[in-house]
Amino acid sequence: MTVNGYIEQLPPTQREALQKLRELIQSQVPKAEETISYGMPAFKQNGILVYYAAFTNHMSLFVMPKVLDQVRPWLQGRSTTKSAIHFTESDPIPADIVTRCLALRLQEIEEKLAKKKSKK
């Protein structure tokens, strides 16, 4: 399956919501590659940045647990799991939260790469 195929098979309202999220992510990390991983669309750049997916009653943006812990104060009671932020068509994740998640994850990946290089 492709990312386009995943999105195209969704109901229209979820399709529109995930396409908007996809475009926002693309605008923030233009060098990131889109892929399907664990059956979900994902963006990767030296590692997975985020996943996103649609479910029966909500959609989720999957971020790493450390990232989610850092943005949790700005989520204003939004439903979450250990590594996902839930949203709906009528209550999308604010763009600044998505942008913050991406920046934090990129920083996390860069720090890991720097540690690997310093061990050599």
C-alpha positions as CSV (number, residue, x, y, z in Angstrom):
1,M,0.0,0.0,0.0
2,T,1.1,3.6,-0.7
3,V,0.4,6.7,1.4
4,N,-1.9,7.9,-1.3
5,G,-3.7,4.6,-1.3
6,Y,-4.1,4.7,2.5
7,I,-5.6,8.1,2.4
8,E,-7.8,7.5,-0.6
9,Q,-9.6,4.5,1.0
10,L,-10.8,6.6,4.0
11,P,-14.2,8.2,4.4
12,P,-14.2,11.8,2.9
13,T,-14.0,13.7,6.2
14,Q,-11.1,11.6,7.5
15,R,-9.4,11.8,4.1
16,E,-9.6,15.6,4.2
17,A,-8.3,15.8,7.8
18,L,-5.4,13.5,7.2
19,Q,-4.5,15.1,3.9
20,K,-4.3,18.5,5.8
21,L,-2.1,17.0,8.4
22,R,0.1,15.4,5.7
23,E,0.5,18.7,4.0
24,L,1.3,20.5,7.2
25,I,4.0,17.9,8.0
26,Q,5.4,18.1,4.5
27,S,5.7,21.9,4.8
28,Q,7.6,21.6,8.1
29,V,10.0,18.8,7.1
30,P,10.3,19.0,3.3
31,K,13.3,16.7,3.2
32,A,11.4,13.9,5.0
33,E,10.4,10.8,3.1
34,E,6.9,9.4,3.2
35,T,6.5,5.7,3.8
36,I,4.1,3.1,5.1
37,S,5.3,1.5,8.3
38,Y,3.3,-0.8,10.6
39,G,0.4,-0.3,8.1
40,M,0.3,3.5,8.7
41,P,1.6,6.5,6.8
42,A,4.8,7.8,8.3
43,F,7.5,10.4,7.7
44,K,11.1,9.6,8.2
45,Q,14.3,11.6,8.1
46,N,17.3,9.7,9.6
47,G,14.6,7.8,11.5
48,I,10.8,7.9,11.9
49,L,9.5,11.3,12.7
50,V,5.8,10.6,13.1
51,Y,3.1,8.2,12.0
52,Y,-0.6,9.0,11.5
53,A,-3.6,6.9,11.1
54,A,-7.4,6.8,11.0
55,F,-9.6,4.7,13.3
56,T,-13.4,4.3,13.6
57,N,-14.0,7.2,16.0
58,H,-10.8,9.3,15.8
59,M,-7.5,9.8,14.1
60,S,-4.1,9.7,15.8
61,L,-0.7,11.4,15.3
62,F,1.9,9.0,16.7
63,V,5.0,10.7,18.2
64,M,7.7,9.2,20.3
65,P,6.8,9.0,24.1
66,K,9.5,11.5,25.0
67,V,8.2,14.0,22.5
68,L,4.6,13.6,23.7
69,D,5.7,14.1,27.3
70,Q,7.2,17.4,26.3
71,V,4.1,18.7,24.4
72,R,1.5,17.4,26.9
73,P,1.2,20.7,28.7
74,W,-0.1,22.3,25.5
75,L,-2.6,19.6,24.7
76,Q,-5.3,21.1,27.0
77,G,-6.8,17.8,28.0
78,R,-6.8,16.2,24.6
79,S,-7.1,12.4,24.6
80,T,-3.7,10.7,24.3
81,T,-2.0,7.3,24.7
82,K,1.6,6.6,25.6
83,S,2.7,7.9,22.1
84,A,-0.3,9.2,20.3
85,I,-2.4,12.4,20.2
86,H,-6.0,11.8,19.2
87,F,-8.0,14.1,17.1
88,T,-11.2,14.3,15.0
89,E,-12.2,16.1,11.8
90,S,-14.0,18.7,13.9
91,D,-11.1,19.0,16.5
92,P,-7.8,18.8,14.6
93,I,-4.4,19.1,16.4
94,P,-3.3,22.8,16.2
95,A,-0.5,23.4,13.7
96,D,1.8,24.8,16.4
97,I,1.6,21.5,18.3
98,V,2.4,19.4,15.2
99,T,5.3,21.8,14.4
100,R,6.6,21.5,18.0
101,C,6.4,17.7,17.8
102,L,8.4,17.6,14.6
103,A,11.0,20.0,15.9
104,L,11.4,18.0,19.1
105,R,11.7,14.7,17.2
106,L,14.2,16.1,14.8
107,Q,16.3,17.3,17.7
108,E,16.1,13.9,19.4
109,I,17.3,12.1,16.2
110,E,20.1,14.6,15.7
111,E,21.3,14.1,19.3
112,K,21.3,10.3,18.8
113,L,23.3,10.6,15.6
114,A,25.8,12.9,17.3
115,K,26.3,10.4,20.1
116,K,26.9,7.7,17.6
117,K,29.5,9.8,15.8
118,S,31.3,10.7,19.1
119,K,31.7,7.0,20.0
120,K,33.6,6.3,16.8
